[in-house]
Amino acid sequence: MRYDTPIYFQKVTQGEYDPTTGDYGEDTTKETHAMASVIDTRTETMRVVYGSIKQGSKTIHIQNHYDESYDLIRINDKIYQTDYSRKLRNKQSFIVHEVQNG
């Protein structure tokens, strides 16, 4: 298994409320880099996790464990949400689906 794809765990912090303007400030995103093996999710796995076929689903494996809290995962310019995570002895796997920007 090749861990040759850079991924970024994103933690999004909501902007603070400004009582004088009544608006919220810009959200900030902190990214943590990791190298991963990223593949398309197999059909059998999608049926177990989702109950059907889900377009844009990926399986990610990283060496070691990621123990920090995160909201999303970025791969290249696409954003993914975690549907399932499993910690094994020396690695961690994630099944994710693409989140539409907007």
N, C-alpha and C positions, 0 to 999 in steps of 0.2 A: 504494500500500500504506500503510495507516494503522498507525502504531506507537502505539496508544492503549490497550493493555492492560498494566497493571503485572504484572511477573513477579518472582520472587525466587529467585535461585540460593542453595541451601542447602548449607552445609558442616557436617556433623555430626561432633562430637568426642565420643568415648566417655568416660564418666565414669571417674575414676581409682579404682583398687582400694584399699580400706581394709583393711589386714591385721588390725586389731583387731576389726572386725565381720565380715570375710569377704565384704562386699558391695561392689558397685561404686556409685559416685556417679551422679547423674543425667547423662544425655547433654546436651550443649549444642549448640545450632544457631545458626550465624552466617548471617544472610541479607544478600544484596547485591541491591539493587533495580535493575531495568532496565525500560525501556518496550519493548513488543514488538507485533508483529502475530501474532495467534493465530487459526488456522483449523483446521477438521477436516481430517484427512489424507485425500487423495483415494484412491479404491479402487485405482487403478493403482499408486500409490506404496506402499500397504500390501502389495500382492502382492509388490513388489520387495524391500521391507525385511523383511517377516515371512513371506512365502510364503503368506499367507492374510489374511483380514479380521480385524482386531483392534479390538474395541470400546474406546472411550475414547482413541483415538489422536489426537494433535494435531500440527500443524506450526507451529513457532514461528520467526519471523524477527526478529532484532535488528539495529540499525544498529551498525556496527563489529564488533569481535570481543570475546568474553569469554575471557580467557586464564588466569583463576584456576581452581584446582581446585574442583570442587563435587561433591556426591553426588546431589542431587535438585533439582527445580524446582517451586516452588509457584505456582499460579495460583488466585487467590481462596482457597478453603479446600481445594482438591484438590492432592495431591502427585503428581508425575510423575517417571518415570525416563527418562533419555535412551537411545534405541536407536541413533540415528544423528545425527552432527553433520557439517556441511560448512561450511568457511570459504570465502567468496567474496571478491572484491576489497574491497568496502566494507560487507559484512554477513556474518552467520553464520546458518545455519538449523539447526534441531534437529527431529528426529522423536521424539516422546515417547509413552509410554503411562502411564495412570493406575495408581498403586500403591494397593492397598487398605490402609487403616489398620487396625492391630490388633496 
